[in-house]
Amino acid sequence: MSGMRNLEGRVAVVTGGASGIGLGIARQFRAAGMQVVIADVEEAALQRAAAEVGALGVRTDVRDAASVQALADATIAEHGAVHVVVNNAGVGPMAPISDLQLSDWQWMLQVNLWGVIHGVHVFLPLLKANTEGGHIVNTASIGGLVPGPGLGAYNVSKYGIVALTETLAMELAAEGSPVGASVLVPGTVRTGISNSTRNRPADATGGALSDVDLAAGPDLGMTWLEPDDVGRIVIEAIAAGDLYVVTHPEGWPMVASRHRAIADAFAAAAAARG
């Protein structure tokens, strides 16, 4: 996989960049000498973050392909190119699958999964047009590698992001493309995702999804990181061309348990076939 070791002077776009992991990544990009464009649906937070980072702020609703296209147009108009795109915007409220309404599924998948699809669809041709290459980072979650109760809609969206990015990376490698792709699978990070419903739009009201403060819940066995910690990890992964960007190696036992269950099922099927 292609890696970008020199980010100085390059142009980065970060969706969901007004807070949390997105803002942490944007800060670290600026510290690395990049020109940064922050996209977010929250106008006031967006402008504060853009001023803090020294970035261009573009209000963007990632559920809307035209809005993401407008983000790309604004980036090219301001900087003439784009080299790194971080499709990071996401929400994370919880509810059991049996309680979910269609409006819950639609909102979750529109933001978390379709937001990434729109970002890849709009920005991939621009990255491929760069003679110096480029990189896409899609933010999933450790919840895209192992499921958890109450997180059905969230897990579906994040598993989709993992599959999308794995496939994209294979296709880019087969083409010999100078564009790389990484999937970020963070564990516990101090963000505002526990207040996601503040941005639930009027056209997606109702349903059972509600915010949950994971920091106040049971110990998940993972260290709580700050968003800037994740930003530094992302920069290292882009330089190395890593496909999987892991922030919490201590989360491996959960993922390994799922892998073992799958391996056991294949072994049982082979034994039954004789």
C-alpha positions in Angstrom: 0.0 0.0 0.0 1.2 3.5 -0.8 2.3 5.7 2.0 2.7 9.5 2.2 5.7 10.3 4.4 5.9 14.0 3.7 2.7 15.9 4.6 4.3 19.4 4.6 2.3 21.7 2.3 -0.2 19.0 1.4 -4.0 19.6 1.6 -6.2 17.6 3.9 -10.0 17.4 4.3 -11.5 16.2 7.6 -15.3 15.6 7.9 -16.7 15.7 11.4 -13.7 17.9 12.1 -15.3 20.4 14.5 -14.9 18.2 17.6 -13.6 14.9 18.9 -11.4 12.6 16.8 -11.8 14.8 13.7 -10.6 17.9 15.5 -7.7 16.0 17.0 -6.7 14.8 13.5 -7.1 18.3 12.0 -4.8 19.7 14.8 -2.1 17.2 14.1 -2.3 17.7 10.3 -1.7 21.4 10.9 1.2 20.7 13.2 2.6 18.6 10.4 2.5 21.6 8.1 -0.6 20.7 6.1 -3.3 23.0 4.8 -6.5 21.8 6.4 -10.2 22.0 5.5 -12.6 21.1 8.3 -16.2 20.0 7.4 -19.0 19.7 10.0 -22.7 20.0 10.2 -22.5 22.2 13.3 -21.9 25.7 12.1 -20.9 27.4 15.4 -18.6 24.6 16.4 -17.2 24.5 12.9 -16.2 28.1 12.9 -14.6 27.9 16.3 -12.6 24.8 15.3 -11.5 26.4 12.0 -10.3 29.5 13.8 -8.5 27.5 16.4 -6.7 25.2 13.9 -6.2 27.9 11.2 -8.3 25.9 8.7 -11.0 26.6 6.2 -14.4 25.6 7.6 -17.1 24.4 5.2 -20.5 23.4 6.6 -21.2 20.0 5.3 -24.0 17.4 5.7 -22.3 14.2 4.8 -25.7 12.5 4.3 -26.1 14.6 1.2 -23.9 13.9 -1.8 -24.3 17.4 -3.2 -23.1 18.8 0.1 -20.0 16.7 0.0 -19.4 17.7 -3.6 -19.7 21.3 -2.5 -17.0 20.6 0.1 -14.7 19.3 -2.6 -15.4 22.3 -4.8 -14.6 24.7 -2.0 -11.4 22.8 -1.2 -10.2 22.9 -4.8 -11.2 26.6 -5.1 -9.2 27.4 -2.0 -6.1 25.2 -2.4 -6.2 23.8 -5.9 -5.8 20.2 -4.8 -6.5 17.7 -2.1 -4.1 15.0 -0.9 -5.6 13.4 2.2 -9.3 12.9 3.0 -10.5 11.7 6.4 -14.1 10.6 6.2 -14.7 10.8 10.0 -18.2 12.2 10.6 -20.2 9.9 12.7 -22.8 9.4 15.4 -23.1 6.7 18.1 -26.3 6.5 20.1 -27.6 3.1 21.2 -30.7 1.0 21.4 -31.6 -2.7 21.1 -32.3 -3.9 17.5 -35.8 -4.9 18.5 -36.6 -1.3 19.6 -35.1 0.4 16.5 -37.4 2.3 14.1 -36.7 2.7 10.4 -35.9 6.4 11.1 -33.1 5.2 13.5 -31.5 2.9 10.9 -31.8 5.6 8.2 -30.1 8.3 10.3 -27.3 6.1 11.5 -26.5 4.6 8.1 -26.9 7.9 6.3 -24.3 9.6 8.5 -21.9 6.8 9.4 -21.9 4.7 6.2 -23.3 6.9 3.4 -21.2 9.8 4.7 -18.1 7.7 4.0 -19.5 6.4 0.7 -20.1 10.0 -0.4 -16.7 11.0 0.6 -15.0 8.2 -1.3 -17.2 8.8 -4.4 -16.5 12.5 -4.5 -12.8 12.7 -3.5 -11.3 9.5 -4.9 -11.1 10.9 -8.5 -9.4 14.0 -7.2 -6.8 12.0 -5.2 -6.2 9.7 -8.2 -5.5 12.9 -10.3 -2.6 13.9 -8.0 0.7 12.9 -9.6 2.2 12.9 -6.0 -0.5 10.5 -4.8 -3.0 10.7 -1.9 -4.6 8.9 0.9 -8.1 8.2 2.2 -8.8 7.5 5.9 -12.2 6.2 6.8 -13.2 6.2 10.5 -14.8 3.0 11.6 -14.5 1.7 15.2 -13.4 -1.3 17.1 -17.2 -1.8 16.8 -16.5 -2.5 13.1 -14.5 -5.6 14.1 -16.5 -7.0 17.0 -20.2 -6.4 17.8 -21.7 -5.3 21.1 -25.3 -5.3 22.5 -27.2 -2.2 22.0 -25.0 -1.2 19.1 -26.7 -3.0 16.3 -27.2 0.0 14.0 -23.8 1.4 14.9 -22.0 -2.0 14.3 -23.7 -2.4 10.9 -22.5 1.0 9.8 -19.0 0.5 11.1 -18.7 -3.1 9.7 -19.7 -1.5 6.3 -16.9 1.0 6.6 -14.3 -1.7 7.3 -15.5 -3.7 4.3 -15.6 -0.7 2.0 -12.0 0.3 3.0 -10.6 -3.2 2.7 -12.0 -3.6 -0.8 -10.9 -0.1 -1.8 -7.3 -0.9 -0.6 -7.3 -4.1 -2.6 -8.5 -2.4 -5.8 -6.0 0.5 -5.4 -3.1 -1.9 -4.9 -4.2 -4.0 -7.9 -4.1 -0.8 -10.0 -0.7 0.2 -8.7 -2.3 3.4 -7.6 -0.3 6.0 -5.6 -3.4 6.5 -3.6 -3.7 4.6 -0.3 -6.6 3.7 2.0 -6.7 3.2 5.7 -9.6 2.3 8.1 -9.4 3.8 11.6 -10.7 1.5 14.3 -10.5 3.5 17.5 -11.6 2.2 20.9 -12.3 4.5 23.8 -11.5 8.2 23.0 -12.8 11.3 24.9 -15.1 12.8 22.3 -18.6 14.2 22.1 -20.1 11.1 20.5 -22.1 10.5 23.7 -24.1 13.6 22.7 -24.7 12.6 19.1 -28.5 13.2 19.1 -27.9 16.9 19.3 -27.4 16.8 15.6 -30.2 14.5 14.7 -32.1 16.3 12.0 -35.8 17.2 12.0 -36.4 14.8 9.0 -35.1 11.9 11.1 -37.0 12.4 14.4 -38.5 9.6 16.5 -37.2 6.2 17.1 -35.4 4.6 20.0 -31.8 5.6 19.7 -30.5 7.5 22.7 -27.1 8.9 23.8 -25.1 6.8 26.3 -22.0 8.0 28.1 -19.6 5.1 27.8 -17.2 6.7 30.2 -19.8 6.4 33.0 -20.5 2.7 32.1 -18.6 -0.5 32.9 -14.9 -0.7 32.4 -14.2 -1.8 28.8 -10.6 -2.6 29.6 -9.2 0.0 27.2 -7.3 3.2 28.0 -9.1 6.5 27.3 -7.2 8.4 24.7 -7.4 12.1 23.8 -8.4 13.0 20.2 -4.9 14.4 19.6 -3.4 11.0 20.5 -5.5 9.5 17.7 -4.4 12.3 15.3 -0.8 11.4 15.8 -1.5 7.7 15.3 -3.3 8.5 12.0 -0.3 10.5 10.7 2.0 7.6 11.5 -0.4 5.2 9.7 -0.6 7.4 6.6 3.2 7.5 6.4 3.5 3.8 6.8 0.6 3.1 4.4 -1.2 0.9 7.0 -4.6 -0.5 6.1 -5.7 -1.0 9.7 -5.2 2.0 12.1 -5.4 0.6 15.6 -5.5 2.9 18.6 -6.1 0.3 21.3 -4.1 -2.9 21.0 -5.6 -4.0 24.3 -8.9 -4.5 22.4 -7.4 -7.5 20.6 -8.8 -10.2 22.9 -12.4 -9.1 22.0 -11.6 -9.2 18.3 -9.7 -12.5 18.6 -12.6 -14.1 20.4 -14.9 -13.4 17.4 -12.2 -14.7 15.0 -11.9 -17.9 17.0 -15.6 -18.4 16.9 -15.6 -18.1 13.1 -12.6 -20.4 12.8 -14.4 -23.0 15.1 -17.4 -22.8 12.9 -15.4 -23.6 9.8 -13.6 -26.4 11.6 -16.9 -27.9 12.7 -18.3 -27.6 9.1 -15.2 -29.4 7.8 -15.5 -32.2 10.4 -19.2 -32.7 9.6 -18.4 -33.0 5.9 -15.9 -35.7 6.9 
